[in-house]
Amino acid sequence: MATNTVLVVDDDDMNLKMAEIILKKVGKYDVLLASSGLQCIDVMQRHSVDLVLLDIKMPIMDGIKTLELIRKRPDLMDIPVIFLTASSDRETVVKAGLMGVKDYIKKPFMPQDLTDRVAKALSPSPEAAPPADNSRK
């Protein structure tokens, strides 16, 4: 069975561990961890990543700045990103949307919400699917 690689980025070790446990339990994901924006970029350069779960509020380089760097790199720019946030600050949500964030998950996250949103972000978009054959035979 093919697995997707999910990179979880958060400066809180407990959030990293919880996300890792929840996603590994599903059995469809390889999980990589990073505790900072700089570490996130480093991991993305060294590993093939299918999805990034990115905390917004981190010291040194926050999630917004990290996402800006991801979007500027041709080799990383198309990787989907879901923001992890304890805040539902409207300005942040709007900015995230303009930067092409796939979704955002409010912390503390519920296991089912996390797995559902990750699965949705990794599923092929309807536009990418071949057109349905509606002809009658």
C-alpha positions as CSV (number, residue, x, y, z in Angstrom):
1,M,0.0,0.0,0.0
2,A,1.4,3.4,-1.0
3,T,1.9,5.8,1.9
4,N,2.0,9.6,1.9
5,T,4.6,11.5,3.9
6,V,3.2,14.1,6.3
7,L,5.6,16.7,7.9
8,V,4.3,18.0,11.2
9,V,5.8,21.3,12.3
10,D,5.2,22.6,15.8
11,D,7.4,24.1,18.5
12,D,5.3,22.2,21.2
13,D,6.7,18.6,21.7
14,M,3.3,17.4,22.9
15,N,1.5,18.5,19.8
16,L,4.2,16.9,17.6
17,K,3.9,13.6,19.5
18,M,0.0,13.6,19.5
19,A,-0.1,14.3,15.7
20,E,2.5,11.6,15.1
21,I,0.6,9.0,17.1
22,I,-2.7,9.8,15.5
23,L,-1.4,9.8,12.0
24,K,0.7,6.6,12.4
25,K,-2.3,4.8,13.9
26,V,-4.2,5.3,10.6
27,G,-1.5,3.3,8.9
28,K,-1.4,5.3,5.7
29,Y,1.2,7.9,6.6
30,D,4.9,8.2,7.1
31,V,5.3,11.0,9.6
32,L,8.3,13.4,9.8
33,L,8.6,16.0,12.6
34,A,10.1,19.4,12.8
35,S,10.1,21.8,15.7
36,S,10.8,25.1,13.9
37,G,10.2,26.8,10.5
38,L,13.9,26.5,9.7
39,Q,13.9,22.8,10.5
40,C,10.8,22.5,8.3
41,I,12.5,23.9,5.3
42,D,15.6,21.7,5.9
43,V,13.4,18.5,6.2
44,M,11.5,19.4,3.0
45,Q,14.8,19.8,1.1
46,R,16.0,16.4,2.2
47,H,12.8,14.3,2.0
48,S,9.9,13.9,-0.3
49,V,6.9,15.4,1.6
50,D,3.3,15.1,0.4
51,L,1.7,17.4,3.0
52,V,2.8,19.9,5.7
53,L,0.9,20.5,8.9
54,L,2.4,23.8,10.0
55,D,1.9,25.6,13.3
56,I,1.4,29.4,12.9
57,K,2.8,30.7,16.2
58,M,6.5,29.6,16.6
59,P,9.5,31.5,17.8
60,I,12.2,32.8,15.4
61,M,10.3,32.0,12.2
62,D,6.5,31.7,12.4
63,G,4.3,29.6,10.2
64,I,3.4,32.5,7.9
65,K,7.1,33.3,7.2
66,T,7.8,29.6,6.8
67,L,5.0,29.3,4.3
68,E,6.3,32.3,2.4
69,L,9.6,30.6,2.0
70,I,8.0,27.3,0.9
71,R,5.9,29.2,-1.7
72,K,9.0,30.9,-3.1
73,R,10.8,27.7,-3.9
74,P,9.9,26.0,-7.2
75,D,10.7,22.6,-5.8
76,L,8.4,23.1,-2.7
77,M,5.7,25.5,-3.8
78,D,3.1,23.0,-4.8
79,I,3.2,20.9,-1.6
80,P,-0.1,21.4,0.2
81,V,0.0,23.0,3.6
82,I,-2.5,22.9,6.5
83,F,-2.1,25.4,9.2
84,L,-2.3,24.3,12.9
85,T,-3.5,27.2,15.0
86,A,-4.8,27.9,18.5
87,S,-6.2,31.1,17.1
88,S,-9.0,31.8,14.7
89,D,-7.8,35.3,14.1
90,R,-9.6,36.4,10.9
91,E,-6.6,38.3,9.5
92,T,-4.4,35.2,9.8
93,V,-7.1,33.0,8.2
94,V,-7.5,35.4,5.3
95,K,-3.7,35.7,4.8
96,A,-3.4,31.9,4.9
97,G,-6.0,31.6,2.2
98,L,-4.3,34.1,0.0
99,M,-1.1,32.1,0.4
100,G,-2.7,28.9,-0.8
101,V,-3.2,27.1,2.5
102,K,-5.3,23.9,1.9
103,D,-7.1,24.1,5.2
104,Y,-6.5,24.9,8.9
105,I,-7.0,22.9,12.0
106,K,-7.8,24.5,15.3
107,K,-5.7,23.3,18.3
108,P,-6.2,21.4,20.4
109,F,-7.2,19.1,17.6
110,M,-9.5,16.1,17.8
111,P,-8.0,12.9,16.3
112,Q,-10.9,12.4,13.9
113,D,-10.8,16.0,12.7
114,L,-7.0,15.7,12.1
115,T,-7.2,12.4,10.1
116,D,-10.2,13.6,8.1
117,R,-8.6,16.9,7.0
118,V,-5.3,15.2,6.2
119,A,-7.1,12.6,4.1
120,K,-9.1,15.3,2.3
121,A,-5.9,17.4,1.6
122,L,-4.1,14.3,0.1
123,S,-7.0,13.1,-2.0
124,P,-6.9,14.0,-5.6
125,S,-9.0,17.1,-6.4
126,P,-12.1,16.6,-8.6
127,E,-10.5,18.7,-11.4
128,A,-7.6,16.2,-11.6
129,A,-9.9,13.2,-12.1
130,P,-10.6,12.1,-15.6
131,P,-14.0,13.2,-16.9
132,A,-16.9,10.8,-16.2
133,D,-18.2,8.8,-19.2
134,N,-21.9,9.7,-19.1
135,S,-22.6,8.2,-22.5
136,R,-25.2,5.5,-22.6
137,K,-24.5,2.3,-24.4
